[in-house]
Protein backbone atom coordinates (compact mmCIF):
# COMPACT_ATOMS: atom_id res chain seq x y z
CA UNK A 1 0.00 0.00 0.00
CA UNK A 2 1.35 3.39 -1.00
CA UNK A 3 2.21 5.73 1.87
CA UNK A 4 0.16 8.90 2.19
CA UNK A 5 2.09 12.08 1.46
CA UNK A 6 2.11 14.92 3.97
CA UNK A 7 1.44 18.22 2.19
CA UNK A 8 2.03 21.60 3.83
CA UNK A 9 -0.21 24.34 2.39
CA UNK A 10 -0.10 28.09 3.04
CA UNK A 11 -1.21 31.31 1.43
CA UNK A 12 1.57 33.89 1.18
CA UNK A 13 1.54 37.68 1.35
CA UNK A 14 5.10 39.02 1.63
CA UNK A 15 7.02 37.48 4.55
CA UNK A 16 9.91 35.49 3.07
CA UNK A 17 11.71 35.74 6.40
CA UNK A 18 9.05 33.63 8.09
CA UNK A 19 8.78 31.22 5.18
CA UNK A 20 12.54 30.61 5.32
CA UNK A 21 12.26 29.72 9.02
CA UNK A 22 9.18 27.58 8.41
CA UNK A 23 10.76 25.63 5.58
CA UNK A 24 14.00 24.97 7.46
CA UNK A 25 12.08 23.65 10.48
CA UNK A 26 9.75 21.44 8.42
CA UNK A 27 11.68 20.42 5.30
CA UNK A 28 12.52 16.95 6.61
CA UNK A 29 8.93 16.18 7.63
CA UNK A 30 6.74 17.11 4.64
CA UNK A 31 6.71 15.58 1.18
CA UNK A 32 5.36 18.72 -0.52
CA UNK A 33 5.03 22.42 0.24
CA UNK A 34 2.34 24.34 -1.64
CA UNK A 35 2.43 28.13 -1.54
CA UNK A 36 -0.24 30.36 -3.06
CA UNK A 37 0.34 34.07 -3.62
CA UNK A 38 -2.08 36.56 -5.15
CA UNK A 39 -1.34 39.63 -7.26
CA UNK A 40 -4.02 41.40 -5.20
CA UNK A 41 -4.46 41.82 -1.47
CA UNK A 42 -7.79 40.90 0.10
CA UNK A 43 -9.04 44.46 -0.41
CA UNK A 44 -8.37 43.99 -4.15
CA UNK A 45 -5.42 46.39 -4.27
CA UNK A 46 -2.74 45.29 -6.76
CA UNK A 47 0.46 44.06 -5.12
CA UNK A 48 3.83 42.83 -6.28
CA UNK A 49 4.72 39.18 -5.99
CA UNK A 50 7.16 38.73 -3.13
CA UNK A 51 7.84 35.00 -2.92
CA UNK A 52 11.58 34.53 -3.33
CA UNK A 53 12.42 32.36 -6.34
CA UNK A 54 15.43 30.92 -4.49
CA UNK A 55 13.01 28.63 -2.63
CA UNK A 56 11.91 27.05 -5.91
CA UNK A 57 15.28 25.35 -6.26
CA UNK A 58 13.75 22.67 -4.05
CA UNK A 59 11.36 20.77 -6.30
CA UNK A 60 9.13 19.86 -3.33
CA UNK A 61 7.96 23.49 -3.23
CA UNK A 62 5.05 24.15 -5.57
CA UNK A 63 4.23 27.83 -6.11
CA UNK A 64 0.88 28.91 -7.57
CA UNK A 65 -0.14 32.47 -8.38
CA UNK A 66 -3.66 33.92 -8.40
CA UNK A 67 -3.37 36.34 -11.32
CA UNK A 68 -6.77 38.03 -11.42
CA UNK A 69 -8.60 40.49 -9.15
CA UNK A 70 -11.11 39.13 -6.67
CA UNK A 71 -14.75 39.39 -7.82
CA UNK A 72 -15.79 41.60 -4.89
CA UNK A 73 -13.15 43.81 -3.32
CA UNK A 74 -15.47 44.70 -0.45
CA UNK A 75 -15.84 41.16 0.90
CA UNK A 76 -12.46 40.57 2.54
CA UNK A 77 -13.37 37.22 4.13
CA UNK A 78 -14.74 35.88 0.86
CA UNK A 79 -11.57 36.94 -0.93
CA UNK A 80 -9.47 35.13 1.64
CA UNK A 81 -11.56 32.00 1.07
CA UNK A 82 -11.18 32.34 -2.72
CA UNK A 83 -7.39 32.39 -2.43
CA UNK A 84 -7.45 29.31 -0.20
CA UNK A 85 -9.62 27.37 -2.64
CA UNK A 86 -7.51 28.52 -5.59
CA UNK A 87 -4.55 26.91 -3.81
CA UNK A 88 -6.43 23.63 -3.53
CA UNK A 89 -7.81 23.67 -7.08
CA UNK A 90 -4.41 24.24 -8.62
CA UNK A 91 -2.70 21.59 -6.49
CA UNK A 92 -4.79 18.60 -7.55
CA UNK A 93 -2.08 17.30 -9.85
CA UNK A 94 0.26 17.02 -6.85
CA UNK A 95 -2.20 15.47 -4.37
CA UNK A 96 -3.98 12.11 -4.12
CA UNK A 97 -7.10 11.21 -2.12
CA UNK A 98 -5.27 9.59 0.80
CA UNK A 99 -2.67 12.34 1.16
CA UNK A 100 -2.75 14.48 4.29
CA UNK A 101 -3.49 18.16 3.63
CA UNK A 102 -2.12 20.42 6.35
CA UNK A 103 -3.19 24.06 6.15
CA UNK A 104 -1.60 26.78 8.28
CA UNK A 105 -1.16 30.49 8.27
CA UNK A 106 2.52 31.02 7.37
CA UNK A 107 3.44 31.83 10.99
CA UNK A 108 1.80 28.65 12.39
CA UNK A 109 4.44 25.93 12.50
CA UNK A 110 3.41 22.37 13.43
CA UNK A 111 5.72 20.46 15.77
CA UNK A 112 8.07 18.07 13.90
CA UNK A 113 7.75 15.45 16.66
CA UNK A 114 4.08 14.99 15.76
CA UNK A 115 4.87 14.80 12.05
CA UNK A 116 7.52 12.06 12.34
CA UNK A 117 5.06 9.16 12.57
CA UNK A 118 1.90 11.08 11.83
CA UNK A 119 -1.43 9.34 12.23
CA UNK A 120 -4.86 10.95 12.07
CA UNK A 121 -7.53 8.87 13.82
CA UNK A 122 -10.41 11.29 13.18
CA UNK A 123 -11.61 13.07 10.06
CA UNK A 124 -9.97 16.37 11.03
CA UNK A 125 -7.09 17.41 13.25
CA UNK A 126 -6.32 20.67 15.07
CA UNK A 127 -2.84 21.52 16.32
CA UNK A 128 -2.84 23.35 19.65
CA UNK A 129 0.14 25.68 19.45
CA UNK A 130 2.00 28.03 21.78
CA UNK A 131 1.48 31.67 20.82
CA UNK A 132 4.30 34.23 20.70
CA UNK A 133 4.08 37.90 19.69
CA UNK A 134 6.69 40.35 18.33
CA UNK A 135 9.66 38.22 19.44
CA UNK A 136 10.23 34.48 19.16
CA UNK A 137 10.40 34.12 22.95
CA UNK A 138 7.75 36.69 23.96
CA UNK A 139 5.02 34.35 25.15
CA UNK A 140 1.32 35.18 24.83
CA UNK A 141 -0.50 33.14 27.51
CA UNK A 142 -3.86 34.73 26.63
CA UNK A 143 -4.07 33.10 23.20
CA UNK A 144 -2.33 29.84 24.11
CA UNK A 145 -3.27 27.22 23.12
CA UNK A 146 -3.69 28.69 19.68
CA UNK A 147 -5.86 26.62 17.33
CA UNK A 148 -3.56 26.82 14.35
CA UNK A 149 -2.63 24.19 11.78
CA UNK A 150 -5.52 22.01 10.55
CA UNK A 151 -5.23 18.67 8.79
CA UNK A 152 -7.39 16.08 7.03
CA UNK A 153 -7.08 13.63 4.18
CA UNK A 154 -7.73 15.04 0.72
CA UNK A 155 -10.78 12.77 0.27
CA UNK A 156 -12.43 14.29 3.39
CA UNK A 157 -11.64 17.91 2.61
CA UNK A 158 -14.79 19.94 1.91
CA UNK A 159 -12.74 23.10 1.49
CA UNK A 160 -9.74 24.70 3.14
CA UNK A 161 -11.90 27.56 4.33
CA UNK A 162 -14.32 25.09 5.95
CA UNK A 163 -11.39 23.42 7.72
CA UNK A 164 -10.20 26.79 9.07
CA UNK A 165 -13.53 28.42 9.88
CA UNK A 166 -15.74 25.50 10.92
CA UNK A 167 -13.38 22.88 12.39
CA UNK A 168 -12.93 24.19 15.94
CA UNK A 169 -12.34 22.56 19.30
CA UNK A 170 -15.46 24.16 20.78
CA UNK A 171 -17.51 21.92 18.48
CA UNK A 172 -16.60 19.01 20.78
CA UNK A 173 -18.67 20.62 23.55
CA UNK A 174 -21.91 20.45 21.56
CA UNK A 175 -24.38 17.62 22.12
CA UNK A 176 -25.14 14.71 19.83
CA UNK A 177 -28.05 16.41 18.09
CA UNK A 178 -25.99 19.38 16.84
CA UNK A 179 -25.45 17.78 13.46
CA UNK A 180 -24.50 21.18 12.05
CA UNK A 181 -21.24 21.12 14.04
CA UNK A 182 -18.29 19.08 12.81
CA UNK A 183 -17.20 16.99 15.80
CA UNK A 184 -15.04 14.30 14.19
CA UNK A 185 -11.90 16.09 15.40
CA UNK A 186 -8.57 14.99 16.88
CA UNK A 187 -6.66 17.46 19.06
CA UNK A 188 -2.86 17.49 18.89
CA UNK A 189 -1.55 19.01 22.12
CA UNK A 190 1.96 20.44 22.03
CA UNK A 191 1.31 21.02 18.35
CA UNK A 192 3.94 23.63 17.63
CA UNK A 193 4.24 27.39 17.57
CA UNK A 194 2.33 30.44 16.37
CA UNK A 195 4.98 33.13 15.82
CA UNK A 196 2.67 36.11 15.38
CA UNK A 197 3.75 39.55 14.13
CA UNK A 198 7.45 38.77 14.37
CA UNK A 199 8.51 41.47 11.94
CA UNK A 200 9.48 45.12 11.80
CA UNK A 201 6.82 47.64 12.99
CA UNK A 202 6.44 48.97 9.45
CA UNK A 203 5.49 45.52 8.18
CA UNK A 204 3.09 44.95 11.07
CA UNK A 205 1.43 48.24 10.11
CA UNK A 206 1.09 47.09 6.49
CA UNK A 207 -0.36 43.75 7.62
CA UNK A 208 -2.99 45.48 9.77
CA UNK A 209 -3.98 47.70 6.85
CA UNK A 210 -4.45 44.80 4.46
CA UNK A 211 -5.56 41.68 6.31
CA UNK A 212 -9.10 40.43 6.79
CA UNK A 213 -9.78 41.99 10.21
CA UNK A 214 -10.46 45.43 8.74
CA UNK A 215 -11.40 46.89 12.13
CA UNK A 216 -7.69 46.89 13.01
CA UNK A 217 -6.66 49.02 10.04
CA UNK A 218 -7.58 52.19 11.96
CA UNK A 219 -4.69 54.50 12.86
CA UNK A 220 -5.01 53.76 16.61
CA UNK A 221 -3.90 50.21 15.81
CA UNK A 222 -1.81 50.52 12.63
CA UNK A 223 0.25 53.67 13.31
CA UNK A 224 3.95 52.68 13.24
CA UNK A 225 4.95 54.69 16.32
CA UNK A 226 2.03 53.20 18.27
CA UNK A 227 3.14 49.71 17.29
CA UNK A 228 6.75 50.44 18.33
CA UNK A 229 5.51 51.64 21.72
CA UNK A 230 3.45 48.49 22.28
CA UNK A 231 6.36 46.24 21.34
CA UNK A 232 8.58 48.12 23.79
CA UNK A 233 6.00 47.66 26.55
CA UNK A 234 5.36 43.99 25.55
CA UNK A 235 1.62 44.61 25.33
CA UNK A 236 -1.17 43.60 22.98
CA UNK A 237 -1.70 45.52 19.72
CA UNK A 238 -5.46 45.52 20.13
CA UNK A 239 -5.93 47.13 23.55
CA UNK A 240 -7.19 43.99 25.27
CA UNK A 241 -5.02 44.38 28.36
CA UNK A 242 -2.66 41.53 27.46
CA UNK A 243 0.87 41.68 28.90
CA UNK A 244 3.32 39.27 27.27
CA UNK A 245 6.06 37.31 29.06
CA UNK A 246 9.70 36.83 28.07
CA UNK A 247 10.77 33.19 28.36
CA UNK A 248 14.14 31.56 27.73
CA UNK A 249 14.91 30.14 24.31
CA UNK A 250 15.37 26.45 25.15
CA UNK A 251 14.72 23.00 23.71
CA UNK A 252 10.96 23.58 23.77
CA UNK A 253 11.52 25.79 20.70
CA UNK A 254 12.31 24.54 17.19
CA UNK A 255 15.84 23.14 17.07
CA UNK A 256 16.60 25.10 13.90
CA UNK A 257 15.69 28.39 15.59
CA UNK A 258 17.84 27.66 18.65
CA UNK A 259 20.85 26.51 16.66
CA UNK A 260 20.67 29.57 14.37
CA UNK A 261 20.44 32.15 17.13
CA UNK A 262 22.58 34.75 15.36
CA UNK A 263 20.41 34.61 12.26
CA UNK A 264 17.31 35.49 14.29
CA UNK A 265 18.80 37.48 17.18
CA UNK A 266 16.98 40.73 16.27
CA UNK A 267 13.73 38.97 17.13
CA UNK A 268 14.88 37.22 20.30
CA UNK A 269 14.75 38.87 23.72
N, C-alpha and C positions, 0 to 999 in steps of 0.2 A: 504493500500500500504506500502510495506516494505521501511524503511528509507535507503537512500544510506549511505554506510560507507565512512569515510574519511581515506585515507591510505597515510601515510608519507613514501616516498621511498628515500633512499640515497645509494650511493656507499661509501665504507669505506676504508681508507688506514691504519691509525695508531693512530688517535687522539681521544682517549677515553675521554680525558678532555673535548673536545668540544661536544662529543656525550652526556656526562653526563649533561652538561648545556642544550643542545637542548631538551633532553628527559624531564628534569624537568620543562622546560618552556611549553612544548607542551603536556605532558602526559594526561591532562584533556580534550584535544580538538581533539585528533585523536583516531580512533577505532583500527587501526593497525599501526605498525612501521615495515617496511621491510628494512633490512640492508644487502647489498651484499659486501663481501670481497673476494679478489682474492689472491691466493698463489703466484701470479706473479705481479710485477709492470707493468706499461704500456710500459716499454722497454723490457719486458719479462725476467727480472731478478727475480730469486726466492726470496720470502720474507716470513717471519714468519707471522702467523695470530696473530693479535693484539686485536681483539675485545674481551672485557672483559666479561667472562661468567657470571659475577654477574648480568648483565643486563637481561639475559635470565630467571631470576626468574619471570619476568613479562611476562605472556603468550601472551600479545599483541605484543611482539617483536619477529619477525620472522627473523632468521639469515640464509642466504644462502651463500655457499662458492663455488667459481669457482676454481676447483681443477687443471685444466690442463693449460699448457702454451698457449699463444695466437698464432694463426696460422702464424702471421707475426710480429716479434719483431720490425721491422723497421717502421711500420705504427702505430704511437702512437695514433693518433686520431681514427683510426679504432679499436684499442684495447680498448680504452675508450668506444666506442660505443658498442662493444661486451659485455663488463661487464654490461653496462646499460641494454642491451636486455636480458642478462642472468638473471638479477634480475627479469625482467618482466615475462620471460618464467617460472621461477621456483616459481612464486607467484600466478599462476593462480588458484590454489586450495583455496587461501585465498580471491580472489577478484571476484566480480560479475560485469556484464556489466554496471549497473547504479552506481557503486561505483566511488567515486572521487579519482583519482590518482594524488597525489602531488609529484613532484620530485624536490629536492633541492640538491645543494652541501651541505656537512655536516655543513658548517659554514653560510648557509643561513637559517634564522629562520623566518617563517611567523608569522605575528602578531596574537596573540590569539583573539583579538577583532573581526577580520574578520572571524575567524573560528567558533565563537560561533553559529551564525545562517547563516552558509555559503550557498550562492546561486550563481551558475554560470549561467549567462544569455546568454553567447556565447559558442562556441565550446571549446575555450581555454582561460585560464587566465594567466596573468603575474603579479607577485607581485613586485611593485616598492619598493625597500628597501633602508634604509640608510646604507651607507658604512663606516666601521671603520677599521683602520689598526693598528696592533701591540698591541694596548691597547683597551679595551672595550669602552673607551670614547675619543679616538683619531679619530676625525671625518675627513673623506675624502670627501670634497665637489666636487672634480673633477669627482668622479665616483658614485655620488649620483644624481638622483636615480639609483640604481643598479637593473638591470633586473634579478632577482634571481629566486625564486620558480616559477615553472610552474604547471598548473593543467588542467586536463580535465577528462571527464568520461571515464571509461575503454572502452566503446563501440566506442568511437571516437579517441582512441589513436592509431595512426599509428605506432609509436615507441617512446621510451623515448628520443632517440637521435634526432629524428625529432622535438619533443617538445622543446628540449633545443637549437638546432642549427637553426631551421627554423621558430619557433614561436617567432617573435620579434616585438617590438612596431613600428619600422620603416616601417614595412609592411603596417601599416595603412595610410601611406603617399602616397602609390602607387595608381594609378588610377584604374578604374573599369576593364579595359582590361588586367591588370596584373594578369591573372588567376594562374600564377605560384607562387604567393605570398599568403600565408595564412593570411587572414584579418579578420577572424571570431574570434576576440580577445577581451577579457574584461581586462581592466587595473584596478588593485587594488592599489590605492595610499595609502601611509602610511602602506605599506605591510610588515613591519618588519625590520629586521636587517641582514646585511652581515658583520659578524665579521671575517675579513680576516687576516690571518697570526698572530693570537693571540696565540703565542707559543714561546718557547725558540729559540734563534738564530740558534742553532744547528739543530733544527727540521725544521726551515724555509729553511736552507741550503739543508737539505735532500729533502724537498718538491720540491725545485727548480731543483734539480738534477734528479728528477724522474717524474715530472708531464708533461702533454702533451705539454706545451709551451717549447720545447727543446732549443729554442734560449736563455732562461734565465738560462740554466745550466752552462754557462760559468763562470769562476772564478770571473770575474768583478761583477757578480751579486750574486753568490752563496757562496763566501768566507765568513766564519763566522765573522771575524773581520770587514769586510766591512758592513755586515748586522747589527752588533752591533752599528757601527758608524751611520748608517742611522736611526736606531731606536732612538738613542740618539738625533739626530738632527730633528727627526719627519719628515723625508723626504721620498719620494718614493723610492722603491727598484730599479726601472727600469729607473732611470735617465731621467724622464719626466718633472722635474721641479716642482713637486707637493709638497707643504708644508701643512702638516696636522695640525688640530686645536684641542686643548684640550677643551672639553665641560664638564659641570657638569653632574654627574650621577644623574638623576632625574626620575620623573615618566613617561618620554617618553621612558625609557628603560624597558626591561622585569622586571616584579615585582620580579621574583625569583632571578635575578641577583642583584637587589638593596637590597633585604632583606638578601642576603647571601654575603654581602660585604667582610667579612673576608676570606671567602673561595676563593674569586677571586681577592683579593687585590693586588697580584703581577702583575696583568694585568690591573690595574686601576690607572690612573694618579691622 
